[in-house]
Amino acid sequence: MAIAVAAKPDICVMHTPSASPDVLREVYLGMEEEGIPWHVSTHDSGGANELARLASAESRLEVGVGVDDKNVALRFTKLTTDAPLFQAPAQPGSEQVRTIGANAARLIKRLPFKM
């Protein structure tokens, strides 16, 4: 008899193949600084906001980050708006991008957001 292993609660980061690895690294570093786990999936198309929406639906914590070649977005499924909670240009080395990763984790921990 096989025992099913439940997926661990984590943030989902969904990105397009054209997303910059350096931008993704900044997002990951922001979440790592806050100590919240994440998993990554690639989606063939879509903008950062749509990817964040899909990612939040996939996440057991209901928090998703979407990254395309132009933008990074953070979404939370419990918010009813079509706009992301946070969005920033996808620029390598950007403090805004790292802050989005940190804020995704802070949303889970119920801590004040970094600005």
DSSP file (Angstrom, degrees, kcal/mol; ACC not computed):
  #  RESIDUE AA STRUCTURE BP1 BP2  ACC     N-H-->O    O-->H-N    N-H-->O    O-->H-N    TCO  KAPPA ALPHA  PHI   PSI    X-CA   Y-CA   Z-CA
    1    1 A M              0   0    0      0, 0.0     2,-0.3     0, 0.0     0, 0.0   0.000 360.0 360.0 360.0 129.0    0.0    0.0    0.0
    2    2 A A        -     0   0    0      1,-0.0     2,-0.5     0, 0.0     0, 0.0  -0.672 360.0-139.8 -88.2 141.1    1.4    3.4   -1.0
    3    3 A I        -     0   0    0     -2,-0.3     2,-0.3     2,-0.0    -1,-0.0  -0.888  16.6-132.0-102.1 126.1    1.1    6.3    1.4
    4    4 A A        -     0   0    0     -2,-0.5     2,-0.6     1,-0.0     0, 0.0  -0.586  14.3-144.4 -77.8 135.4    0.3    9.6   -0.2
    5    5 A V        -     0   0    0     -2,-0.3     2,-0.1     3,-0.0     3,-0.1  -0.895  16.4-130.9-102.2 121.9    2.4   12.5    0.9
    6    6 A A        -     0   0    0     -2,-0.6     2,-0.1     1,-0.1     0, 0.0  -0.425  28.3-103.9 -70.5 143.0    0.6   15.8    1.2
    7    7 A A        -     0   0    0     -2,-0.1    -1,-0.1     1,-0.1     3,-0.0  -0.434  39.9-115.1 -65.3 138.9    2.2   18.8   -0.5
    8    8 A K        -     0   0    0     -2,-0.1     2,-0.3     1,-0.1    52,-0.3  -0.447  33.3 -98.7 -75.5 149.8    3.8   21.1    2.0
    9    9 A P        +     0   0    0      0, 0.0     2,-0.3     0, 0.0    -1,-0.1  -0.532  65.9 137.4 -68.2 126.8    2.4   24.5    2.5
   10   10 A D        -     0   0    0     -2,-0.3    51,-1.0    26,-0.1    50,-0.3  -0.968  55.3 -90.2-158.8 171.4    4.5   27.0    0.5
   11   11 A I  E     -a   38   0A   0     26,-2.1    28,-2.4    -2,-0.3     2,-0.5  -0.703  38.1-135.3 -86.9 140.5    4.4   30.0   -1.8
   12   12 A C  E     -ab  39  64A   0     51,-1.7    53,-2.4    -2,-0.3     2,-0.6  -0.867  13.9-165.0 -99.5 130.2    4.2   29.3   -5.5
   13   13 A V  E     -ab  40  65A   0     26,-2.7    28,-2.4    -2,-0.5     2,-0.5  -0.970   9.9-173.1-111.6 117.4    6.4   31.2   -7.9
   14   14 A M  E     +ab  41  66A   0     51,-2.9    53,-2.1    -2,-0.6     2,-0.3  -0.940   9.6 170.5-114.6 131.0    5.2   30.9  -11.5
   15   15 A H  E     -ab  42  67A   0     26,-2.1    28,-2.7    -2,-0.5    53,-0.2  -0.931  32.4-113.8-138.2 159.9    7.3   32.4  -14.3
   16   16 A T    >   -     0   0    0     51,-1.9     3,-1.7    -2,-0.3    28,-0.2  -0.506  37.5-109.7 -83.2 160.4    7.6   32.4  -18.1
   17   17 A P  T 3  S+     0   0    0      0, 0.0    -1,-0.1     0, 0.0    27,-0.1   0.776 118.9  58.3 -60.9 -24.7   10.6   30.8  -19.8
   18   18 A S  T 3  S+     0   0    0     26,-0.1    50,-0.1     2,-0.1     2,-0.1   0.480  78.0 119.0 -85.7  -1.8   11.8   34.3  -20.7
   19   19 A A  S <  S-     0   0    0     -3,-1.7    50,-0.2    48,-0.2    -4,-0.1  -0.388  75.0-105.2 -65.3 140.9   11.9   35.5  -17.1
   20   20 A S     >  -     0   0    0     48,-0.4     4,-2.4     1,-0.1     3,-0.2  -0.486  15.6-143.8 -68.9 128.3   15.4   36.6  -16.0
   21   21 A P  H  > S+     0   0    0      0, 0.0     4,-2.2     0, 0.0    -1,-0.1   0.839 103.5  56.2 -59.0 -32.1   17.1   34.1  -13.7
   22   22 A D  H  > S+     0   0    0      2,-0.2     4,-1.5     1,-0.2    71,-0.3   0.874 107.5  47.3 -68.1 -37.0   18.6   37.1  -11.9
   23   23 A V  H  > S+     0   0    0     -3,-0.2     4,-1.9     2,-0.2    -1,-0.2   0.929 111.6  50.4 -68.0 -45.6   15.2   38.5  -11.2
   24   24 A L  H  X S+     0   0    0     -4,-2.4     4,-2.6     1,-0.2    -2,-0.2   0.904 107.0  55.4 -58.1 -41.3   13.9   35.1  -10.0
   25   25 A R  H  X S+     0   0    0     -4,-2.2     4,-2.6     1,-0.2    -1,-0.2   0.896 105.5  51.7 -59.8 -41.0   16.9   34.9   -7.7
   26   26 A E  H  X S+     0   0    0     -4,-1.5     4,-2.0     2,-0.2    -1,-0.2   0.902 109.6  49.7 -63.3 -40.8   16.0   38.2   -6.1
   27   27 A V  H  X S+     0   0    0     -4,-1.9     4,-1.8     2,-0.2    -2,-0.2   0.943 112.2  48.1 -61.3 -47.2   12.5   37.0   -5.5
   28   28 A Y  H  X S+     0   0    0     -4,-2.6     4,-2.9     1,-0.2    -2,-0.2   0.897 109.1  53.3 -61.1 -41.7   13.8   33.8   -3.9
   29   29 A L  H  X S+     0   0    0     -4,-2.6     4,-2.3     1,-0.2    -1,-0.2   0.887 106.1  53.7 -62.7 -38.4   16.2   35.7   -1.7
   30   30 A G  H  X S+     0   0    0     -4,-2.0     4,-0.8     2,-0.2    -1,-0.2   0.907 113.0  42.4 -61.9 -42.4   13.4   37.8   -0.4
   31   31 A M  H  X>S+     0   0    0     -4,-1.8     5,-1.6     1,-0.2     4,-0.7   0.890 112.5  54.1 -71.0 -39.1   11.4   34.8    0.6
   32   32 A E  H ><5S+     0   0    0     -4,-2.9     3,-0.9     1,-0.2    -2,-0.2   0.884 102.2  57.9 -62.0 -39.1   14.5   33.0    2.0
   33   33 A E  H 3<5S+     0   0    0     -4,-2.3    -1,-0.2     1,-0.3    -2,-0.2   0.823 110.2  44.5 -59.6 -30.9   15.3   36.0    4.2
   34   34 A E  H 3<5S-     0   0    0     -4,-0.8    -1,-0.3    -3,-0.5    -2,-0.2   0.515 111.8-122.8 -93.8  -6.5   11.8   35.6    5.8
   35   35 A G  T <<5 +     0   0    0     -3,-0.9    -3,-0.2    -4,-0.7    -2,-0.1   0.766  62.6 136.1  76.5  26.9   12.1   31.8    6.1
   36   36 A I      < -     0   0    0     -5,-1.6    -1,-0.2   -26,-0.0    -2,-0.1  -0.920  50.8-125.2-109.0 132.2    9.1   30.7    4.2
   37   37 A P        -     0   0    0      0, 0.0   -26,-2.1     0, 0.0     2,-0.3  -0.294  29.6-177.2 -72.7 159.4    9.4   27.8    1.7
   38   38 A W  E     -a   11   0A   0    -28,-0.3     2,-0.3   -26,-0.0   -26,-0.2  -0.957  16.4-148.2-147.1 162.5    8.4   28.1   -2.0
   39   39 A H  E     -a   12   0A   0    -28,-2.4   -26,-2.7    -2,-0.3     2,-0.4  -0.949  16.7-137.7-132.1 159.1    8.1   26.0   -5.1
   40   40 A V  E     +a   13   0A   0     -2,-0.3     2,-0.3   -28,-0.2   -26,-0.2  -0.909  19.1 175.8-121.1 139.4    8.6   27.1   -8.7
   41   41 A S  E     -a   14   0A   0    -28,-2.4   -26,-2.1    -2,-0.4     2,-0.4  -0.989  21.8-134.0-139.0 153.1    6.7   26.3  -11.9
   42   42 A T  E     -a   15   0A   0     -2,-0.3     2,-0.4   -28,-0.2   -26,-0.2  -0.862  14.7-166.4-107.4 138.3    7.1   27.5  -15.4
   43   43 A H        -     0   0    0    -28,-2.7     8,-0.0    -2,-0.4    -2,-0.0  -0.979  22.3-133.7-124.0 137.4    4.2   28.5  -17.6
   44   44 A D  S    S+     0   0    0     -2,-0.4     2,-0.3   -28,-0.2   -26,-0.1   0.789  79.9   1.0 -63.9 -30.8    4.5   29.0  -21.3
   45   45 A S  S    S+     0   0    0    -29,-0.1     2,-0.1   -30,-0.1    -1,-0.0  -0.934  76.4  90.3-151.3 171.6    2.7   32.3  -21.5
   46   46 A G        -     0   0    0     -2,-0.3     2,-0.1     4,-0.0   -30,-0.1  -0.248  62.1 -83.2 118.0 155.9    1.0   35.1  -19.6
   47   47 A G     >  -     0   0    0     -2,-0.1     4,-2.7    21,-0.1     5,-0.2  -0.409  46.0 -99.6 -86.7 168.5    1.8   38.3  -17.9
   48   48 A A  H  > S+     0   0    0      1,-0.2     4,-2.5     2,-0.2    25,-0.2   0.875 121.4  51.2 -57.3 -41.9    3.1   38.6  -14.3
   49   49 A N  H  > S+     0   0    0      2,-0.2     4,-2.0     1,-0.2    -1,-0.2   0.929 112.7  44.7 -64.5 -45.3   -0.3   39.4  -12.9
   50   50 A E  H  > S+     0   0    0      2,-0.2     4,-2.4     1,-0.2    -2,-0.2   0.899 113.8  50.5 -65.7 -40.7   -2.0   36.4  -14.5
   51   51 A L  H  X S+     0   0    0     -4,-2.7     4,-2.8     1,-0.2    -2,-0.2   0.891 109.2  51.5 -63.8 -39.2    0.8   34.1  -13.5
   52   52 A A  H  X S+     0   0    0     -4,-2.5     4,-2.5    -5,-0.2    23,-0.2   0.882 109.1  51.1 -64.5 -37.7    0.6   35.4   -9.9
   53   53 A R  H  X S+     0   0    0     -4,-2.0     4,-1.6     2,-0.2    -2,-0.2   0.938 113.1  44.4 -63.8 -47.0   -3.2   34.7   -9.9
   54   54 A L  H  X S+     0   0    0     -4,-2.4     4,-1.5     1,-0.2    -2,-0.2   0.900 113.6  51.6 -62.6 -41.3   -2.5   31.1  -11.2
   55   55 A A  H  X S+     0   0    0     -4,-2.8     4,-1.8     1,-0.2    -2,-0.2   0.898 107.3  51.5 -64.6 -41.3    0.3   30.7   -8.7
   56   56 A S  H  < S+     0   0    0     -4,-2.5    -1,-0.2     1,-0.2     6,-0.2   0.850 108.8  51.8 -66.4 -32.1   -1.8   31.8   -5.7
   57   57 A A  H  < S+     0   0    0     -4,-1.6    -1,-0.2     1,-0.2    -2,-0.2   0.819 112.3  46.9 -70.5 -30.0   -4.5   29.3   -6.7
   58   58 A E  H  < S+     0   0    0     -4,-1.5     2,-0.3    -5,-0.1    -2,-0.2   0.752  95.6  90.3 -80.5 -26.4   -1.8   26.5   -6.8
   59   59 A S    ><  -     0   0    0     -4,-1.8     3,-1.1     1,-0.1   -48,-0.1  -0.527  69.2-146.4 -77.0 133.0   -0.3   27.5   -3.5
   60   60 A R  T 3  S+     0   0    0    -50,-0.3    -1,-0.1   -52,-0.3   -49,-0.1   0.732 106.8  52.1 -67.3 -20.4   -1.7   25.8   -0.3
   61   61 A L  T 3  S-     0   0    0    -51,-1.0    -1,-0.2     2,-0.2   -50,-0.1   0.465 112.1-125.8 -91.0  -3.6   -1.0   29.2    1.4
   62   62 A E  S <  S+     0   0    0     -3,-1.1    15,-2.1   -52,-0.2     2,-0.4   0.735  71.4 120.9  65.5  26.4   -2.9   31.0   -1.3
   63   63 A V  E     + C   0  76A   0    -53,-0.3   -51,-1.7    13,-0.2     2,-0.4  -0.982  37.2 177.6-121.7 129.4    0.0   33.3   -2.1
   64   64 A G  E     -bC  12  75A   0     11,-2.4    11,-2.9    -2,-0.4     2,-0.4  -0.980  19.5-156.6-136.3 147.0    1.6   33.5   -5.5
   65   65 A V  E     -bC  13  74A   0    -53,-2.4   -51,-2.9    -2,-0.4     2,-0.4  -0.978  12.6-161.5-118.6 131.9    4.3   35.4   -7.3
   66   66 A G  E     -bC  14  73A   0      7,-2.5     7,-2.6    -2,-0.4     2,-0.4  -0.934   7.0-174.0-114.9 138.0    4.3   35.8  -11.1
   67   67 A V  E     +bC  15  72A   0    -53,-2.1   -51,-1.9    -2,-0.4   -48,-0.2  -0.989  10.6 161.7-135.1 124.8    7.3   36.8  -13.1
   68   68 A D        -     0   0    0      3,-2.4   -48,-0.4    -2,-0.4   -21,-0.1  -0.574  59.5 -82.3-120.5-167.1    7.6   37.5  -16.8
   69   69 A D  S    S+     0   0    0     -2,-0.2     3,-0.1   -50,-0.2   -22,-0.1   0.603 126.2  31.8 -76.1  -8.7   10.3   39.4  -18.7
   70   70 A K  S    S+     0   0    0      1,-0.2    20,-2.5    19,-0.1     2,-0.3   0.718 119.4  22.3-115.8 -32.6    8.8   42.8  -17.8
   71   71 A N  E     - D   0  89A   0     18,-0.3    -3,-2.4    19,-0.1     2,-0.4  -0.904  48.9-146.5-140.9 162.0    7.2   42.6  -14.4
   72   72 A V  E     -CD  67  88A   0     16,-2.6    16,-2.3    -2,-0.3     2,-0.3  -0.997  26.4-174.8-126.4 133.5    7.0   40.8  -11.0
   73   73 A A  E     -CD  66  87A   0     -7,-2.6    -7,-2.5    -2,-0.4     2,-0.4  -0.964  16.6-151.5-134.3 149.1    3.6   40.6   -9.3
   74   74 A L  E     -CD  65  86A   0     12,-2.6    11,-2.5    -2,-0.3    12,-1.1  -0.976  19.3-179.3-119.4 129.3    2.3   39.3   -5.9
   75   75 A R  E     -C   64   0A   0    -11,-2.9   -11,-2.4    -2,-0.4     2,-0.4  -0.935  17.2-160.6-129.4 153.8   -1.3   38.0   -5.5
   76   76 A F  E >   -C   63   0A   0     -2,-0.3     3,-1.9   -13,-0.2   -13,-0.2  -0.998  19.1-140.6-131.2 125.6   -3.3   36.6   -2.6
   77   77 A T  T 3  S+     0   0    0    -15,-2.1   -14,-0.1    -2,-0.4   -15,-0.1   0.754  97.7  64.8 -62.7 -24.4   -6.4   34.6   -3.4
   78   78 A K  T 3  S+     0   0    0    -16,-0.3     2,-0.5     2,-0.0    -1,-0.3   0.621  84.0  87.3 -76.7 -10.4   -8.5   36.1   -0.6
   79   79 A L    <   -     0   0    0     -3,-1.9    -3,-0.1     1,-0.1     6,-0.0  -0.774  67.3-156.0 -88.0 132.0   -8.3   39.5   -2.2
   80   80 A T        +     0   0    0     -2,-0.5    -1,-0.1     2,-0.0     2,-0.1   0.549  58.6 103.2 -88.0  -7.1  -11.1   40.0   -4.7
   81   81 A T        -     0   0    0      1,-0.1    -2,-0.1     2,-0.1     4,-0.1  -0.354  69.6-136.5 -74.6 155.7   -9.5   42.7   -6.8
   82   82 A D  S    S+     0   0    0      2,-0.1    -1,-0.1    -2,-0.1   -29,-0.1   0.546  81.6  91.1 -85.0  -8.3   -8.0   41.9  -10.2
   83   83 A A  S    S-     0   0    0      1,-0.1    -2,-0.1     2,-0.0     2,-0.0  -0.603  85.1-109.0 -86.9 148.2   -5.0   44.0   -9.4
   84   84 A P        -     0   0    0      0, 0.0    -9,-0.2     0, 0.0     3,-0.1  -0.343  17.5-125.7 -70.1 157.6   -1.9   42.5   -7.8
   85   85 A L  S    S+     0   0    0    -11,-2.5     2,-0.3     1,-0.3   -10,-0.2   0.911  96.8   5.4 -66.6 -43.9   -1.1   43.3   -4.2
   86   86 A F  E     +D   74   0A   0    -12,-1.1   -12,-2.6     2,-0.0     2,-0.3  -0.989  69.0 178.8-138.6 147.3    2.4   44.4   -5.3
   87   87 A Q  E     +D   73   0A   0     -2,-0.3   -14,-0.2   -14,-0.2   -16,-0.0  -0.989   4.8 169.0-147.5 144.0    3.9   44.8   -8.7
   88   88 A A  E     -D   72   0A   0    -16,-2.3   -16,-2.6    -2,-0.3     2,-0.1  -0.981  42.4 -88.0-149.3 156.2    7.4   46.0   -9.8
   89   89 A P  E     -D   71   0A   0      0, 0.0     2,-1.8     0, 0.0   -18,-0.3  -0.417  44.4-115.0 -63.8 142.5    9.4   46.1  -13.0
   90   90 A A        +     0   0    0    -20,-2.5   -67,-0.1    -2,-0.1   -70,-0.1  -0.589  56.4 154.9 -82.5  82.2   11.5   42.9  -13.5
   91   91 A Q    >   -     0   0    0     -2,-1.8     3,-1.9   -68,-0.1     6,-0.2  -0.951  46.3-116.3-114.7 123.7   14.9   44.4  -13.2
   92   92 A P  T 3  S+     0   0    0      0, 0.0   -69,-0.1     0, 0.0     3,-0.1  -0.279 100.9  17.5 -56.0 138.3   17.9   42.3  -12.1
   93   93 A G  T 3  S+     0   0    0    -71,-0.3     2,-0.3     1,-0.2   -70,-0.1   0.516  89.8 151.9  78.6   5.1   19.4   43.5   -8.8
   94   94 A S    <>  -     0   0    0     -3,-1.9     4,-1.6     1,-0.2    -1,-0.2  -0.521  43.6-152.0 -75.5 130.2   16.2   45.5   -8.0
   95   95 A E  H  > S+     0   0    0     -2,-0.3     4,-2.3     1,-0.2    -1,-0.2   0.822  97.9  60.8 -66.0 -31.5   15.4   46.0   -4.3
   96   96 A Q  H  > S+     0   0    0      2,-0.2     4,-1.8     1,-0.2    -1,-0.2   0.891 103.2  49.8 -62.7 -39.6   11.7   46.2   -5.3
   97   97 A V  H  > S+     0   0    0     -6,-0.2     4,-1.6     2,-0.2    -1,-0.2   0.927 111.6  47.0 -66.7 -44.5   11.9   42.7   -6.7
   98   98 A R  H  X S+     0   0    0     -4,-1.6     4,-2.3     1,-0.2    -1,-0.2   0.884 109.5  55.7 -62.8 -37.8   13.5   41.3   -3.5
   99   99 A T  H  X S+     0   0    0     -4,-2.3     4,-3.0     1,-0.2    15,-0.3   0.858 102.2  55.9 -64.0 -35.9   10.9   43.2   -1.4
  100  100 A I  H  X S+     0   0    0     -4,-1.8     4,-2.0     2,-0.2    -1,-0.2   0.928 108.6  47.9 -62.3 -43.5    8.1   41.5   -3.3
  101  101 A G  H  X S+     0   0    0     -4,-1.6     4,-1.6     2,-0.2    -2,-0.2   0.927 113.8  46.8 -60.5 -45.0    9.6   38.1   -2.4
  102  102 A A  H  X S+     0   0    0     -4,-2.3     4,-2.6     1,-0.2    -2,-0.2   0.901 111.3  51.4 -63.7 -41.5    9.9   39.2    1.3
  103  103 A N  H  X S+     0   0    0     -4,-3.0     4,-2.0     2,-0.2    -1,-0.2   0.821 103.4  58.3 -68.5 -30.4    6.3   40.6    1.3
  104  104 A A  H  X S+     0   0    0     -4,-2.0     4,-1.1    -5,-0.2    -1,-0.2   0.937 112.4  41.2 -60.6 -44.6    5.0   37.3   -0.1
  105  105 A A  H  X S+     0   0    0     -4,-1.6     4,-2.1     1,-0.2     3,-0.2   0.888 112.1  54.4 -69.3 -40.0    6.5   35.6    3.0
  106  106 A R  H  X>S+     0   0    0     -4,-2.6     5,-2.3     1,-0.2     4,-0.9   0.816 101.3  60.1 -66.0 -29.9    5.4   38.4    5.3
  107  107 A L  H  <5S+     0   0    0     -4,-2.0     3,-0.4     2,-0.2    -1,-0.2   0.912 108.2  44.6 -61.3 -42.2    1.8   38.0    4.1
  108  108 A I  H  <5S+     0   0    0     -4,-1.1    -2,-0.2    -3,-0.2    -1,-0.2   0.902 115.6  46.5 -67.0 -42.5    2.0   34.4    5.4
  109  109 A K  H  <5S-     0   0    0     -4,-2.1    -1,-0.2     2,-0.1    -2,-0.2   0.517 108.2-125.2 -80.5  -4.8    3.6   35.4    8.7
  110  110 A R  T  <5 +     0   0    0     -4,-0.9    -3,-0.2    -3,-0.4    -4,-0.1   0.906  61.1 143.3  58.7  44.6    1.2   38.3    9.2
  111  111 A L      < -     0   0    0     -5,-2.3    -1,-0.2    -8,-0.1    -2,-0.1  -0.760  60.4 -85.4-106.8 157.5    3.9   40.8    9.5
  112  112 A P        -     0   0    0      0, 0.0    -1,-0.1     0, 0.0     2,-0.1  -0.315  52.3-107.6 -60.0 144.9    3.9   44.4    8.2
  113  113 A F        -     0   0    0      1,-0.1     2,-0.3    -7,-0.0   -10,-0.0  -0.377  25.0-117.7 -71.7 151.3    5.0   44.7    4.6
  114  114 A K              0   0    0    -15,-0.3    -1,-0.1     1,-0.1   -11,-0.1  -0.671 360.0 360.0 -81.3 145.0    8.3   46.2    3.6
  115  115 A M              0   0    0     -2,-0.3    -1,-0.1   -12,-0.0    -2,-0.0   0.394 360.0 360.0-111.1 360.0    7.9   49.3    1.5
